[in-house]
Amino acid sequence: MRKESLGIIYKLLSILGYSTIALINKGEIGSLNTLQIFFLSSLSCLIFVTAIIKIQRKESLISLAKSTDKTYLIIALTNVISFCATLYAIKTLDITVAISIGYLTPILVSVFAVQIFKERFSYKIGFALLLGICASVIVAKPMLTDKITTLGVGAAFISAIGWALHGLILKKQTMKDHWTKQTFLTLILTTSISFPFVILHWQPLTTSHLLILFKLGALYTLSKMFLVKGVVRTPLTLLVPIGFTKLMFTATFARLLFGEIISINTIVGSSLLILSTLIVLHSTRQLAPIEPRPEEAS
């Protein structure tokens, strides 16, 4: 029980970290273009992860880079697409709306798992998917007022689909690779893929930008570490419902910093999305909890 309690604490810390990242991307660094924010944040995170690997001295960076395979290329591509879509949605929509639509991800994970892991598709998952899509439409509809917010809504849906695919592929890789190796290889590839496009649309950086990007890199690294440590200590059936507190954290800070108010549509839609996810969890409760590996639990 102590192990599960610690896992829940790690999960809450990761949620707080990711919520803070969303707020920073919405406010302090919103003047830069989306791809440049992604590239520089990834580069900053790569510096922190590289430092952790060097401190642990488990494997040389060259040998890690040589172990890259096509799976990591897919992980990197889904990371680039999903992250940039998330950033665009956060910048163009209310944060609470973007996060609420993101609650589609755990539902889509179960649907995609049918194809990737050849799991059985139950009528409960089908109903949950339908309910989740309807709930997302309820959340998104008030934001379809102009071209920019409409594109933002589209980006939020692309983000939900992309993170579902990204999470499933990453889950398969987790069974054989440590989180530092996963993160290092993913960041090496994502920065390499995005660099040529960033150079074409480069915007000048200020000292303030550099400090914020350094802060984002530290937050990404800590949030990722806490997330993995939470997953390996606690069953997913406990962690997924806890993930819904992200809306509470973000909505509170968004209200204080940007004056955002959660609309009735967002409350109703989010509630239905949470219900959809709980239905999915109930239909897949036979999944065994993930046991920690020695290097992850340490």
Secondary structure, DSSP 4 states (H G I P E B T S, - for coil): -HHHHHHHHHHHHHHHHHHHHHHHHHTTTTTS-HHHHHHHHHHHHHHHHHHHHHHHTSS-HHHHHHT--HHHHHHHHHHHHHHHHHHHHHHHS-HHHHHHHHTHHHHHHHHHHHHHS-----HHHHHHHHHHHHHHHHHHGGGTTSHHHHHHHHHHHHHHHHHHHHHHHHHHHHTTS-HHHHHHHHHHHHHHHHHHHHHHT-----HHHHHHHHHHHHHHHHHHHHHHHHHTTS-HHHHHHHHTHHHHHHHHHHHHHH-----HHHHHHHHHHHHHHHHHHHHTTTSPPPPPPHHHH-
